[in-house]
Amino acid sequence: MQTGKLLVLLGLLLVALGAFLWLGGGSLFSWFGRLPGDIRVERPGFRFYAPLASMLLVSLLLSAVLWLVRRLSDYV
């Protein structure tokens, strides 16, 4: 598959996912950003948020997907 076609396909998938979340599907992911490893400090006049566990989960999922895509592209 050409790089341009792949980028267009990924862009369309991203737009579809964004529209799904924007139009009410976000309740499925309400837990995201509130995992036990996410750090949240709120004080008057100060707010700090470090989504460590959430970003680790995203990194693992993206790594698995990219590994799978690379593995499957070897067979094509």
Secondary structure, DSSP 8 states (H G I E B T S, - for coil): --HHHHHHHHHHHHHHHHHHHHTTGGGGGTTTT-STT-EEEEETTEEEEE-HHHHHHHHHHHHHHHHHHHHHHTT-
